[in-house]
């Protein structure tokens, strides 16, 4: 597979908040695929020249990042600084998912991306044209006539902590963030557990009221022996009345035959 590189044209920045108390801003933009790289590594962390400006500035400067690996590099990290008395004063930063670049026609994406300060508040925008190229086709000019789109961007904790360190602020610890999420989940679980007992008595009372109702009619209501007792005497009474009716005619026939023989 041909090795890839990235061509980033930094076109302009807008609505930048003043970093200096007096005078005009002198911003520049730095980009990288790995925010842990050293900033003096121009191949891994290239930057634009510094220009004096107010809140908006145009660079139209092309920056090249070599050795782009789509399987390892998912984001482009962008940082905007001001220069004051030889010091770099952070303006803002952002993280750009590169999937939108890979999905763009010709793998070239023209977008405007929000940048944020170290408190994650919006602090202006930066306009870029990002193009993925073969490393043997590195060139300073990329043609992209598509209209500028509102680019997708986000913040990552490691990048945020790097930016906070530059501004002298304490980093945000991942464990603390996880504990905060766990506490929130615990609070939700506690609310759910307080609602459960309210339903539980209703569930236990229902079988308690049904159990006596099912036992009482099942054991006493059907009188199975009473019909049997009334049928037994009815069967014996007809048998007693039939026996005398059969013997009476036999006794009446014997005396009627003897008187004619003596005459």
SERO-4910 file (N, C-alpha, C, O; in steps of 0.05 Angstrom, whole numbers):
BEGIN
 pado doro    nc1    nc2    nc3   cac1   cac2   cac3    cc1    cc2    cc3    oc1    oc2    oc3
  Unk    A     17    -24      0      0      0      0     18     25      0     37     26     15
  Unk    A     10     44    -16     26     69    -18     23     85      8      1     89     18
  Unk    A     45     95     18     44    111     42     30    137     37     33    149     16
  Unk    A     15    146     57     -1    170     54     11    193     70     27    190     88
  Unk    A      3    217     61     10    242     75    -15    259     76    -36    253     65
  Unk    A    -13    282     90    -36    299     93    -28    328     86     -8    339     96
  Unk    A    -44    340     69    -40    367     61    -62    384     74    -85    380     69
  Unk    A    -54    403     91    -73    420    106    -68    449     98    -47    460    104
  Unk    A    -88    460     85    -86    489     78   -101    505     99   -125    503    101
  Unk    A    -85    520    115    -97    537    135   -105    563    121    -88    580    115
  Unk    A   -131    567    117   -140    590    102   -143    615    119   -132    636    113
  Unk    A   -158    613    141   -162    636    158   -174    628    185   -181    606    189
  Unk    A   -174    648    203   -187    645    229   -204    670    234   -197    692    225
  Unk    A   -227    665    247   -246    687    252   -255    688    281   -254    667    295
  Unk    A   -263    711    289   -276    716    316   -258    707    338   -267    697    359
  Unk    A   -232    711    335   -213    704    357   -215    725    379   -215    749    374
  Unk    A   -216    716    404   -216    734    426   -188    745    430   -168    731    425
  Unk    A   -186    770    440   -160    783    444   -145    769    465   -155    765    488
  Unk    A   -121    761    459   -103    749    479    -86    771    492    -78    768    515
  Unk    A    -80    792    477    -64    814    488    -83    835    499   -104    840    489
  Unk    A    -74    848    520    -89    870    531    -87    895    514   -106    910    512
  Unk    A    -64    899    501    -60    922    484    -48    912    457    -34    892    456
  Unk    A    -54    927    436    -43    920    410    -59    899    396    -79    890    406
  Unk    A    -49    892    372    -63    872    356    -53    844    362    -31    840    373
  Unk    A    -70    825    355    -63    797    358    -41    789    338    -39    801    317
  Unk    A    -25    770    345     -5    759    327     -8    728    328     10    714    338
  Unk    A    -30    718    316    -35    689    318    -20    672    298    -11    682    277
  Unk    A    -18    647    304     -9    626    286    -24    600    292    -35    597    314
  Unk    A    -24    582    274    -38    556    277    -17    533    275      1    533    259
  Unk    A    -21    514    293     -4    490    293    -23    466    291    -44    465    303
  Unk    A    -14    446    275    -31    421    271    -13    397    275     11    398    272
  Unk    A    -26    375    283    -12    349    287    -32    326    286    -56    330    291
  Unk    A    -21    302    281    -37    278    284    -33    265    311    -48    247    319
  Unk    A    -13    274    325     -7    263    352      0    286    371     22    297    370
  Unk    A    -18    293    389    -13    316    407      9    311    427     18    329    440
  Unk    A     19    286    429     41    280    447     68    285    433     89    283    446
  Unk    A     68    292    408     93    299    394    105    324    405     91    341    417
  Unk    A    130    327    402    144    352    410    137    374    391    137    370    366
  Unk    A    132    397    401    124    419    384    146    429    366    141    443    346
  Unk    A    171    423    373    193    432    356    199    412    333    217    417    317
  Unk    A    183    390    332    185    371    310    168    382    287    143    378    287
  Unk    A    180    395    268    165    409    247    151    389    228    131    397    215
  Unk    A    160    365    227    146    345    210    121    335    224    100    330    211
  Unk    A    122    331    250     99    321    265     81    343    275     57    339    280
  Unk    A     91    368    277     76    390    288     81    416    272     91    436    283
  Unk    A     75    416    246     80    440    230     62    463    238     40    459    249
  Unk    A     71    488    233     55    511    240     57    533    219     75    533    202
  Unk    A     38    551    219     38    573    201     56    596    211     65    595    234
  Unk    A     63    615    194     77    639    203     58    655    221     34    652    221
  Unk    A     70    673    237     56    691    253     49    717    238     67    727    224
  Unk    A     24    726    240     16    750    226      1    768    246    -14    759    262
  Unk    A      6    794    243     -8    813    259    -36    817    248    -40    820    224
  Unk    A    -55    817    266    -83    820    257   -100    828    281    -92    830    303
  Unk    A   -126    834    274   -146    839    295   -158    812    302   -143    793    310
  Unk    A   -185    809    300   -197    784    307   -200    765    284   -208    742    289
  Unk    A   -193    773    260   -194    755    237   -168    758    222   -156    779    221
  Unk    A   -159    736    210   -134    736    196   -134    715    174   -148    694    177
  Unk    A   -120    720    153   -117    700    131    -88    692    129    -70    709    130
  Unk    A    -84    666    126    -57    655    122    -55    644     93    -36    650     79
  Unk    A    -74    627     86    -72    612     60    -45    597     59    -32    598     39
  Unk    A    -39    585     81    -13    571     84    -17    541     84    -35    531     98
  Unk    A     -1    527     68     -3    498     66     17    485     85     41    492     86
  Unk    A      7    467    102     23    451    120     22    422    112      0    412    105
  Unk    A     44    408    113     46    380    105     52    363    129     72    369    144
  Unk    A     36    342    133     43    322    154     49    296    139     31    285    125
  Unk    A     72    286    142     80    261    129     72    237    147     66    240    170
  Unk    A     72    214    134     67    189    148     39    188    161     37    183    185
  Unk    A     19    193    145     -8    191    154    -17    162    151    -16    151    129
  Unk    A    -26    149    173    -35    121    173    -64    121    180    -71    126    203
  Unk    A    -82    115    161   -111    116    167   -119     97    189   -139    101    203
  Unk    A   -104     75    193   -112     56    214   -104     65    242   -115     55    262
  Unk    A    -86     85    244    -77     94    270    -85    123    276    -88    131    299
  Unk    A    -87    139    255    -93    168    258   -122    173    251   -130    173    228
  Unk    A   -137    178    272   -166    183    269   -174    212    270   -196    219    263
  Unk    A   -156    229    280   -162    257    285   -139    275    277   -115    267    278
  Unk    A   -146    299    269   -127    320    265   -130    340    288   -153    350    293
  Unk    A   -109    346    302   -110    364    325   -100    392    317    -78    395    305
  Unk    A   -116    412    323   -110    440    314   -108    457    339   -124    456    357
  Unk    A    -87    474    339    -83    493    361    -77    521    350    -62    524    331
  Unk    A    -89    541    362    -85    569    354    -72    584    377    -81    582    400
  Unk    A    -50    598    371    -35    613    392    -32    642    384    -34    649    360
  Unk    A    -26    658    404    -17    686    399     12    687    408     21    672    426
  Unk    A     26    706    397     54    710    404     57    737    418     49    758    407
  Unk    A     68    737    442     71    761    457     98    760    472    102    744    489
  Unk    A    115    779    464    142    781    476    157    754    475    170    746    494
  Unk    A    154    741    452    168    716    448    155    692    461    165    670    459
  Unk    A    132    696    474    118    674    487     93    666    471     81    682    457
  Unk    A     87    640    473     63    630    459     39    630    478     40    616    499
  Unk    A     19    646    472     -5    648    489    -27    633    475    -35    640    453
  Unk    A    -38    612    488    -59    596    475    -85    611    470    -95    624    488
  Unk    A    -95    610    446   -122    620    439   -143    598    443   -161    601    459
  Unk    A   -139    577    428   -159    555    429   -149    531    414   -128    531    402
  Unk    A   -165    510    416   -157    484    404   -182    469    396   -204    475    404
  Unk    A   -178    449    379   -200    432    371   -189    406    360   -166    403    354
  Unk    A   -207    386    358   -200    359    348   -219    352    325   -244    353    329
  Unk    A   -208    346    302   -224    342    278   -224    312    270   -203    301    263
  Unk    A   -247    298    271   -249    270    262   -243    269    232   -254    284    216
  Unk    A   -225    251    224   -216    250    197   -234    232    179   -229    230    155
  Unk    A   -254    220    191   -272    204    174   -286    221    154   -291    212    131
  Unk    A   -293    246    161   -306    264    142   -288    271    119   -297    277     97
  Unk    A   -261    270    123   -243    275    101   -241    251     83   -241    253     59
  Unk    A   -239    228     95   -238    203     79   -263    198     63   -262    186     42
  Unk    A   -286    208     73   -311    205     59   -316    226     38   -335    224     21
  Unk    A   -300    247     38   -305    270     19   -295    262     -9   -277    245    -12
  Unk    A   -307    274    -30   -298    269    -57   -268    276    -60   -259    298    -53
  Unk    A   -253    257    -72   -224    262    -75   -209    263    -49   -186    271    -48
  Unk    A   -222    254    -27   -210    256      0   -200    283      6   -178    287     18
  Unk    A   -215    303     -1   -208    331      4   -233    345     16   -254    345      4
  Unk    A   -230    357     40   -252    368     55   -246    397     61   -225    403     73
  Unk    A   -264    415     54   -262    444     60   -282    450     81   -307    448     77
  Unk    A   -273    459    105   -292    464    127   -283    486    145   -260    494    146
  Unk    A   -303    496    160   -298    515    182   -303    501    208   -324    490    212
  Unk    A   -283    502    226   -284    487    251   -283    505    275   -267    525    275
  Unk    A   -299    499    295   -298    515    320   -272    509    336   -262    486    335
  Unk    A   -262    529    349   -240    525    368   -250    533    396   -268    549    398
  Unk    A   -238    521    417   -247    525    444   -223    533    462   -200    526    456
  Unk    A   -229    547    483   -208    554    502   -205    532    522   -217    511    520
  Unk    A   -187    536    542   -181    515    561   -204    509    580   -203    489    596
  Unk    A   -226    525    579   -250    519    594   -272    508    576   -295    506    584
  Unk    A   -264    500    552   -283    488    533   -304    507    523   -326    499    516
  Unk    A   -299    533    524   -317    553    513   -309    561    485   -285    562    479
  Unk    A   -328    565    468   -323    572    440   -306    597    439   -311    617    453
  Unk    A   -285    597    422   -266    619    421   -258    624    392   -234    626    385
  Unk    A   -278    626    374   -272    631    346   -273    606    329   -280    585    338
  Unk    A   -265    610    303   -265    588    284   -239    589    268   -226    609    266
  Unk    A   -233    566    256   -210    564    237   -220    550    212   -234    529    214
  Unk    A   -213    560    189   -221    549    163   -198    533    151   -176    544    147
  Unk    A   -203    508    144   -181    490    134   -191    476    109   -215    471    106
  Unk    A   -173    469     91   -178    449     70   -159    426     75   -134    429     73
  Unk    A   -170    403     82   -154    380     90   -156    359     67   -178    352     59
  Unk    A   -133    350     57   -132    332     35   -112    309     41    -90    314     50
  Unk    A   -121    284     36   -104    261     39    -91    255     12   -105    252     -8
  Unk    A    -65    252     12    -50    248    -13    -30    226     -9    -24    217     13
  Unk    A    -19    216    -32      3    197    -31     28    213    -24     32    236    -31
  Unk    A     46    200     -8     69    215      1     88    223    -21    103    242    -19
  Unk    A     87    208    -44    103    215    -67     90    236    -84    101    243   -106
  Unk    A     67    247    -76     53    267    -91     50    293    -75     31    309    -79
  Unk    A     68    297    -56     66    321    -40     69    346    -57     88    348    -73
  Unk    A     50    364    -54     51    388    -70     38    411    -53     22    406    -35
  Unk    A     46    435    -60     37    458    -44      9    468    -51     -3    482    -35
  Unk    A      0    461    -74    -26    472    -83    -46    449    -87    -42    430   -102
  Unk    A    -69    451    -73    -91    432    -76   -116    448    -85   -123    468    -74
  Unk    A   -129    438   -106   -153    451   -116   -177    437   -104   -181    413   -107
  Unk    A   -193    453    -91   -219    444    -80   -239    466    -84   -239    486    -69
  Unk    A   -256    463   -103   -276    484   -110   -302    480    -96   -322    494   -101
  Unk    A   -304    460    -78   -329    456    -63   -334    479    -44   -315    492    -34
  Unk    A   -359    485    -38   -365    506    -18   -356    497     10   -355    473     16
  Unk    A   -350    517     26   -341    511     53   -365    500     69   -387    511     69
  Unk    A   -359    478     84   -380    466    101   -374    471    130   -351    478    137
  Unk    A   -394    467    147   -390    469    175   -379    442    184   -393    422    185
  Unk    A   -353    443    191   -339    418    197   -346    406    224   -352    421    243
  Unk    A   -344    380    226   -349    366    252   -323    367    268   -301    362    258
  Unk    A   -326    374    293   -303    375    311   -311    367    339   -335    367    345
  Unk    A   -292    361    356   -298    353    383   -273    357    400   -253    366    391
  Unk    A   -276    351    426   -254    354    445   -247    327    457   -265    311    462
  Unk    A   -221    323    462   -212    299    475   -197    306    500   -184    327    502
  Unk    A   -200    289    520   -189    295    547   -159    299    546   -148    318    558
  Unk    A   -144    282    532   -115    284    531   -106    310    518    -88    323    527
  Unk    A   -120    318    497   -113    343    483   -120    367    501   -106    386    502
  Unk    A   -143    365    514   -151    386    532   -131    390    555   -123    412    561
  Unk    A   -121    368    566   -102    370    588    -75    381    578    -61    395    593
  Unk    A    -68    374    553    -43    386    542    -46    417    541    -28    432    547
  Unk    A    -70    425    531    -74    454    529    -76    467    556    -66    490    559
  Unk    A    -88    454    575    -90    465    603    -62    467    615    -57    486    630
  Unk    A    -45    448    609    -17    450    620     -2    474    609     13    487    623
  Unk    A     -8    480    584      5    504    572     -4    529    586     12    548    590
  Unk    A    -29    530    594    -40    554    607    -35    553    637    -44    571    651
  Unk    A    -22    532    647    -15    531    676    -38    521    693    -38    526    717
  Unk    A    -57    507    682    -80    497    697    -77    467    702    -64    453    688
  Unk    A    -91    459    724    -89    431    732   -103    414    711   -124    421    700
  Unk    A    -92    390    706   -106    372    686   -131    360    698   -134    358    722
  Unk    A   -148    351    680   -172    336    688   -164    306    689   -155    296    669
  Unk    A   -169    293    711   -161    265    714   -183    247    705   -206    251    712
  Unk    A   -176    227    690   -196    208    679   -211    194    701   -235    190    699
  Unk    A   -196    186    722   -209    172    744   -230    189    758   -251    179    766
  Unk    A   -225    215    760   -245    233    772   -270    235    754   -292    235    764
  Unk    A   -265    235    728   -288    236    710   -305    211    713   -329    211    712
  Unk    A   -291    188    715   -305    162    718   -320    161    745   -343    151    746
  Unk    A   -308    172    766   -321    172    792   -346    189    791   -367    183    803
  Unk    A   -344    212    777   -367    229    774   -390    215    760   -413    218    767
  Unk    A   -383    200    739   -403    184    724   -415    163    742   -439    158    742
  Unk    A   -398    149    758   -407    128    775   -426    140    797   -446    127    804
  Unk    A   -418    163    808   -435    176    828   -462    183    816   -483    180    829
  Unk    A   -462    193    791   -488    199    778   -505    175    774   -529    175    779
  Unk    A   -492    153    766   -506    128    763   -517    117    789   -539    106    791
  Unk    A   -500    121    811   -509    112    837   -533    128    847   -551    116    859
  Unk    A   -533    154    841   -556    170    849   -581    161    834   -603    160    846
  Unk    A   -578    154    809   -601    144    794   -611    118    805   -635    112    806
  Unk    A   -591    101    812   -599     75    824   -613     78    850   -632     63    856
  Unk    A   -605     98    867   -618    103    892   -646    112    888   -664    103    903
  Unk    A   -651    129    869   -678    138    863   -695    115    854   -718    112    862
  Unk    A   -684     97    838   -699     74    828   -705     56    851   -727     44    852
  Unk    A   -687     52    871   -691     34    893   -712     45    912   -727     29    925
  Unk    A   -715     71    915   -736     82    932   -763     79    920   -783     79    934
  Unk    A   -765     77    894   -790     73    881   -800     44    882   -824     39    882
  Unk    A   -781     25    884   -788     -3    884   -805    -12    907   -825    -26    904
  Unk    A   -798     -4    933   -814    -12    956   -843     -3    954   -861    -16    965
  Unk    A   -848     20    941   -875     29    938   -893      9    923   -917      7    928
  Unk    A   -881     -5    904   -896    -24    889   -897    -52    902   -915    -67    898
  Unk    A   -877    -57    919   -874    -83    931   -897    -91    948   -907   -113    946
  Unk    A   -907    -73    967   -930    -81    983   -954    -89    967   -969   -108    974
  Unk    A   -959    -74    945   -982    -81    929   -980   -109    917   -999   -124    915
  Unk    A   -955   -117    911   -951   -144    899   -955   -165    920   -965   -187    914
  Unk    A   -946   -160    946   -948   -181    966   -977   -183    978   -985   -204    987
  Unk    A   -992   -160    977  -1019   -161    988  -1038   -176    969  -1058   -187    979
  Unk    A  -1033   -176    944  -1052   -188    924  -1055   -218    929  -1077   -228    931
  Unk    A  -1032   -233    931  -1036   -262    936  -1048   -267    963  -1062   -287    967
  Unk    A  -1043   -250    983  -1053   -255   1010  -1084   -253   1011  -1096   -268   1025
  Unk    A  -1095   -235    995  -1124   -233    994  -1137   -255    977  -1160   -262    981
  Unk    A  -1123   -265    958  -1134   -286    941  -1133   -314    953  -1150   -330    947
  Unk    A  -1114   -319    971  -1110   -346    982  -1134   -355    998  -1144   -378    993
  Unk    A  -1146   -340   1017  -1170   -349   1032  -1194   -353   1013  -1210   -371   1018
  Unk    A  -1196   -337    993  -1219   -339    976  -1219   -364    960  -1241   -375    954
  Unk    A  -1196   -375    953  -1195   -399    936  -1198   -424    954  -1208   -444    944
  Unk    A  -1189   -423    980  -1190   -446    996  -1219   -451   1007  -1227   -474   1008
  Unk    A  -1234   -431   1014  -1260   -434   1027  -1280   -448   1009  -1293   -467   1017
  Unk    A  -1285   -438    984  -1304   -452    967  -1295   -479    958  -1312   -497    952
  Unk    A  -1269   -483    955  -1259   -509    945  -1264   -531    964  -1269   -554    956
  Unk    A  -1262   -526    991  -1264   -548   1010  -1292   -553   1020  -1299   -576   1024
  Unk    A  -1310   -532   1023  -1335   -536   1036  -1360   -534   1018  -1380   -547   1023
  Unk    A  -1358   -520    997  -1382   -515    980  -1393   -540    967  -1417   -545    970
  Unk    A  -1377   -555    953  -1389   -579    940  -1396   -600    961  -1378   -611    974
  Unk    A  -1422   -607    966  -1431   -628    984  -1433   -654    969  -1454   -661    958
  Unk    A  -1411   -668    968  -1409   -693    952  -1424   -716    965  -1434   -733    950
  Unk    A  -1426   -718    992  -1438   -740   1005  -1469   -738   1008  -1482   -758   1010
  Unk    A  -1479   -714   1008  -1508   -711   1012  -1525   -724    990  -1544   -738    997
  Unk    A  -1519   -721    964  -1535   -735    944  -1534   -766    947  -1554   -779    941
  Unk    A  -1510   -776    955  -1508   -805    958  -1526   -816    980  -1537   -838    977
  Unk    A  -1530   -801   1001  -1547   -811   1024  -1576   -811   1016  -1591   -827   1026
  Unk    A  -1585   -793   1000  -1613   -792    992  -1620   -812    971  -1643   -820    969
  Unk    A  -1602   -822    956  -1607   -842    935  -1610   -870    946  -1625   -886    935
  Unk    A  -1597   -877    968  -1596   -904    978  -1624   -913    988  -1632   -935    981
  Unk    A  -1639   -898   1004  -1666   -907   1013  -1685   -908    989  -1703   -925    990
  Unk    A  -1683   -893    969  -1701   -894    947  -1699   -920    931  -1718   -929    919
  Unk    A  -1676   -932    931  -1671   -957    916  -1683   -981    932  -1692  -1000    919
  Unk    A  -1684   -981    959  -1693  -1003    975  -1724  -1005    976  -1736  -1026    979
  Unk    A  -1737   -982    975  -1767   -982    978  -1781   -996    956  -1800  -1011    962
  Unk    A  -1775   -994    931  -1789  -1009    910  -1785  -1039    913  -1804  -1054    907
  Unk    A  -1762  -1048    922  -1758  -1077    925  -1776  -1089    946  -1785  -1112    942
  Unk    A  -1783  -1075    967  -1800  -1086    988  -1829  -1088    979  -1844  -1105    989
  Unk    A  -1839  -1071    962  -1867  -1071    953  -1872  -1092    931  -1895  -1099    928
  Unk    A  -1853  -1101    917  -1857  -1121    895  -1861  -1149    906  -1875  -1165    893
  Unk    A  -1849  -1157    927  -1849  -1184    937  -1877  -1193    946  -1884  -1215    937
  Unk    A  -1894  -1179    961  -1920  -1189    968  -1939  -1190    945  -1957  -1207    945
  Unk    A  -1936  -1174    924  -1954  -1175    902  -1952  -1201    886  -1971  -1208    873
  Unk    A  -1929  -1214    885  -1925  -1239    870  -1936  -1263    885  -1944  -1282    871
  Unk    A  -1938  -1264    912  -1947  -1288    927  -1978  -1289    929  -1989  -1311    932
  Unk    A  -1992  -1267    928  -2021  -1267    933  -2037  -1282    911  -2055  -1297    920
  Unk    A  -2033  -1281    886  -2048  -1297    866  -2044  -1326    869  -2063  -1341    864
  Unk    A  -2021  -1336    877  -2016  -1365    880  -2034  -1377    902  -2043  -1400    899
  Unk    A  -2039  -1364    923  -2055  -1374    945  -2085  -1375    938  -2099  -1391    950
  Unk    A  -2096  -1359    921  -2124  -1358    914  -2133  -1379    894  -2157  -1385    894
  Unk    A  -2117  -1392    878  -2124  -1411    858  -2128  -1440    870  -2143  -1455    858
  Unk    A  -2116  -1448    891  -2116  -1475    902  -2144  -1483    913  -2153  -1505    906
  Unk    A  -2159  -1468    928  -2186  -1476    938  -2207  -1476    917  -2227  -1489    922
  Unk    A  -2205  -1463    895  -2227  -1462    875  -2229  -1488    859  -2249  -1490    844
  Unk    A  -2211  -1507    859  -2212  -1531    843  -2223  -1555    857  -2230  -1574    843
  Unk    A  -2226  -1559    884  -2234  -1583    899  -2264  -1587    901  -2272  -1611    901
  Unk    A  -2282  -1568    904  -2311  -1574    908  -2324  -1589    886  -2341  -1606    893
  Unk    A  -2320  -1588    861  -2335  -1604    841  -2330  -1633    842  -2348  -1648    834
  Unk    A  -2308  -1645    852  -2302  -1674    854  -2321  -1688    874  -2328  -1711    868
  Unk    A  -2330  -1677    895  -2347  -1691    915  -2376  -1693    905  -2390  -1711    915
  Unk    A  -2387  -1678    888  -2414  -1679    878  -2417  -1703    859  -2439  -1707    849
***
